[in-house]
Amino acid sequence: MKVFKRILKILGCVLLALILLVAAALGVFTIAEYRPADMEAVIEDHETEAVLETGKSLTIVSWNCGYGALGDNADFFMDGGSSVYTADRERVSSNLAGIRDKLSALSPDLILLQEVDINSSRSYGIDERTVLREALPGASEAFAYNFNALYVPYPVPPIGHVEGGLYTLSAAQPRTAERISLPVPFTWPVRLMNLKRCLLVSRFPVKGSDHELVLINLHLEAYDSGEGKEKQTRQLVSLMQEEFGKGNWVIAGGDFNQRFSNVDQSAWPLYEGTWQPGEINTDAFGSDFRLLMDSTSPTCRSLDRPWAGEEKDGFQFYLIDGYIVSANVTPDAVETLDFSFICSDHNPVRMTFTLE
């Protein structure tokens, strides 16, 4: 009997120690939680020369970089794969160089990048901006956190420390750039180790006008029940309508993690057992906006298994990257550039447009 009581006492002490350890960890995570304001200046408001012009064709490219670690060799546990760390340091560097070189060859006026790490365990602490900014030498740059977590303790091995977000490069200088927080669909304690998504809004003066080009870089919710995507989309709609109501030109581009209801998706059906995107009903934006995707090539692939060496038939592809433009912006062409998912699980989307 004494032995049995001693065993129970030891087990009780171990259990108590584990409870105290978890409580202490949650306390540390709570204290260190990233708590951004609703709006934060990324580039302070300042006088700048108006370079952009109405009636002149401009080019923009949006690309989810997959934090340099989601090339054609990668699968990922959140999409049904098995990997957490999806690339070694050499492969991350190779992917980043490939993205930089592709962007440089395209020579756009504006670049919207998503999933750009600046100090994360999953990308070996590399500040990816140091490579990607070379795609547009001398450009203005703006960065906003979409993910800033002291430590993500799951799965095994754990994701670890994450600092990454949205990165906008522009040949023209913006008057200001702001980080605007989006609704967070997660509650404590999951919220402590999850993304705090945002809109990165850059404002560019336009020659001969008192109005501005309002450029919105975004990466909306992915792994939620759908409510987060809907709330974030409603906030995007509200912002775009407000800015267009002021007479501004408005462009939103990036990874919506949703399909557009006005775009034919029949070439890229959704299969059961894979990650499922949401859908944006174009009616929500009204007649003053156009939602644009190029359906000739997929913008994203599933990460339930690696792409290298796989057959295209039966593989899960998505159309979730694109643009939304106000009625005073003429989209001359929108094209998904099929780069075979070598450097990222997304393809870039290029748009040429004219400010009316």
Secondary structure, 3 states (H helix, E strand, C coil): CHHHHHHHHHHHHHHHHHHHHHHHHHHHHHHCCCCCCCEEEEECCCCCCCCECCCCEEEEEEEECHHHCCCCCCCCHHHCCCCCCCCCHHHHHHHHHHHHHHHHHHCCCEEEEEEEECCCHHHCCCCCHHHHHHHCCCCEEEEEEEEEEEEECCCCCCCEEEEEEEEEEECCCCCEEEEEECCCCCCCCHHHHCCCCEEEEEEEEECCCCCEEEEEEEECCCCCCCHHHHHHHHHHHHHHHHHHHCCCEEEEEEECCEEECCCCCCCCCCCCCCCCCEEECHHHHCCCEEEECCCCCCCEECCCCCCCCCCCCCCCEECCEEEEEECCEEEEEEEECCCCCCCCCECCEEEEEEEC
